Amino acid sequence: MVSSHTHSIIVSAIKPSIDSKVGVGLKNAKTTNGDTGAGGVYINSIREGEGSIFVNTELKVGMIIENINGINCTFLTSADAADILRQAENEISMVVLPAAQAIVLEEHSVAGINSTVDA
């Protein structure tokens, strides 16, 4: 499911159980629109096939995550966002922005349960 308002997009997918993999890679981001101290997290990769619950959605590499399930991600690290995704169950809803505002600072993989920051 995808909805748009202003420049944000809402992307939702079902995570069947708390142990299910989300299958996305996250990186820390910093906005370039002049907001000092603004950071956040953006989508670095989406696993293909059955490796990601978001593979057949409008979620794209480079999109900046504003929130996950109503939790503001603007000042979170990719590890913090991974924890939110890892602990989520049932529907995961993300409000995302286009990629043009991100600068890569640091990478964290968020592909599965067994990795350091997996979700």
N, C-alpha and C positions, 0 to 999 in steps of 0.2 A: 504494500500500500504506500502511495506517495501523495503528499499534499504540498502545495506551495503557498506561502504568504510572504510578501515582500521578496527578499532574496533567499530566504531560508527554505529548505526542503525537509519534509518529515518522511523518514524512511523507516518502515517497520518490518520485522521478521519474527518468526516463531522459533524459540529455543526450546526444544522438546523437554529437556531436563537440565538440572543444574550442572550435570556432568557433560552435556553436549558442547562441542566446540563451536565457537563463533566464526573462526576462520578469517580474521582480519589482522593486518599488521598496522600498528600505530606509530607515529612519530610526534615528538614535541614540536610545536609550531610557535611562531611569533608573528603578529600582524604587522603589515607594512603600511597601514593607513594612518600612522601618526599616533596611535594609542600607546602611550608609554606603559610598560609593565604588562601589557596584554599578551597573553600566550595562548596556551591551549594545546589541542591535539588534532592531528589530521590523519586521514586514512592513507597508509603507505602501500598496502597491498590487500587484495581480496583473493583468497584461494579459489581456484576453479573447481568445477564438478561439485561433489558433495562435501568438499572441504570447508565450505562457508555457508551459513544460513542466509547471507546477503548476496550470494552469487547471482540470483535472478531478480534483483531489485534495482532501483535507480541509484544505489550507493556506488560512488565512483572513487577511484584512487585520486588523492589530492583534496578531497572534500574536508573541510574543517568541521569538527564536532562542536556544536554549541552546547548540547545537552544529551544525556542518555537517560531515558525513563524519567524525565523531569529534573534530573540532577545537573546543575550548571557545570560545564567542563571548561569554562573560559580560562581558569587559572590552575587547572589540574595538570599533572604530568601524564605522559602516556601510561606509566605504571599504574597511576590512580584510576585512569579510565579503564585499563585492563581489568582491574579489580572489580569495578562496577559491572563490566560485561561478564566476568567470570561468575559473579554471585547472582546474576540475573537468571530468571526462569520464566517460561511462557513467552509473552510478547516482549520484544526489545524494540523500543522506539527511539530513534535518534533524530535530532534536529541538526542539520548540517548546512554549511555554506559552501559556495564554489571555492576552488583551489587557489585562485589568484592572490589571495591575501596571506599565503603561508610562506615562511622561510624555514627550512629544515634546521633544527638544532641538535636533535639526538634521536636515535632509533631504538624502538622496543618492539619485539615481535609479540603478537597476540593471536597465535594460531590455534593453540590447543591447551589442554589441561596440564600437561607435563612440563611445560617450559616455564621459565622464571616469571614472566608476566603474561602468561597465556590466559585466555578467557574462553 
